[in-house]
Amino acid sequence: MPEIKVVTEVAGRVCALPVEAGTSIGDGDEIAFVEAMKMEIPVTSTAAGKIKSILVKIDDVIAEGQAVAIVET
């Protein structure tokens, strides 16, 4: 199965992870939330599939463009 890396468009702190490995998701589903400038910004999937792995933990500080999860399509 092809794999897609889901990346964040903002730098900040991971404040929520509503899914876990093995979860089936749809295109546009929220994978994580990043706190930046006192706002919670969702990181969404760009494809439907199953979460293969989550690459971050709550309270991790992440950079713009960093992969947060891998989705098997």
Backbone torsions as a table, in degrees:
resi	resn	phi	psi	omega
1	MET	NA	138.5	175.7
2	PRO	-66.6	150.6	179.2
3	GLU	-119.5	143.1	177.7
4	ILE	-123.9	134.1	174.5
5	LYS	-88.8	128.9	175.8
6	VAL	-93.6	122.3	-176.2
7	VAL	-115.3	155.2	177.6
8	THR	-89.7	147.2	177.8
9	GLU	-95.6	-4.3	-179.6
10	VAL	-133.0	153.3	173.4
11	ALA	-90.2	148.6	178.2
12	GLY	164.9	-156.9	-177.9
13	ARG	-111.7	132.5	177.2
14	VAL	-68.4	119.9	-177.2
15	CYS	-112.3	-13.7	177.3
16	ALA	-158.5	144.7	175.9
17	LEU	-130.8	90.0	-174.2
18	PRO	-74.1	-8.3	178.6
19	VAL	-125.1	165.2	176.6
20	GLU	-136.3	169.8	-179.6
21	ALA	-55.9	137.7	179.9
22	GLY	96.1	-12.1	-179.3
23	THR	-75.1	134.8	173.1
24	SER	-81.9	136.6	-178.2
25	ILE	-132.8	161.0	175.5
26	GLY	-106.7	167.6	176.3
27	ASP	-61.9	125.8	179.6
28	GLY	92.7	-3.6	177.8
29	ASP	-68.3	148.8	-178.8
30	GLU	-80.0	128.7	-178.6
31	ILE	-101.5	-37.3	-176.8
32	ALA	-154.8	164.9	172.7
33	PHE	-125.3	133.7	-179.2
34	VAL	-114.3	128.0	177.3
35	GLU	-86.9	121.4	179.0
36	ALA	-144.2	127.6	179.6
37	MET	53.1	44.7	177.8
38	LYS	63.4	21.1	175.8
39	MET	-122.5	149.7	174.2
40	GLU	-100.6	114.0	-175.8
41	ILE	-104.9	124.4	-179.5
42	PRO	-75.1	145.5	170.6
43	VAL	-107.4	118.3	-173.6
44	THR	-110.0	154.4	178.5
45	SER	-74.0	146.3	177.8
46	THR	-99.4	3.2	179.7
47	ALA	-157.1	156.7	174.6
48	ALA	-82.5	150.6	178.1
49	GLY	162.3	-148.7	-179.4
50	LYS	-125.5	137.6	178.5
51	ILE	-67.8	118.0	176.6
52	LYS	-82.3	-44.6	177.9
53	SER	-159.1	150.9	173.3
54	ILE	-102.1	126.6	-172.4
55	LEU	-97.3	-1.3	-178.9
56	VAL	-130.2	166.6	176.2
57	LYS	-124.0	162.3	175.5
58	ILE	-59.4	138.7	-178.8
59	ASP	79.2	-1.0	172.7
60	ASP	-65.5	140.7	172.8
61	VAL	-94.8	123.9	-174.8
62	ILE	-121.5	158.3	-178.4
63	ALA	-100.1	157.3	174.1
64	GLU	-57.7	133.3	179.0
65	GLY	85.9	0.4	-180.0
66	GLN	-77.1	140.0	176.6
67	ALA	-72.8	134.2	178.4
68	VAL	-110.2	-21.2	-179.0
69	ALA	-159.1	161.8	174.7
70	ILE	-119.7	129.6	-178.8
71	VAL	-114.1	129.6	172.1
72	GLU	-88.5	127.1	-178.4
73	THR	-101.3	NA	NA
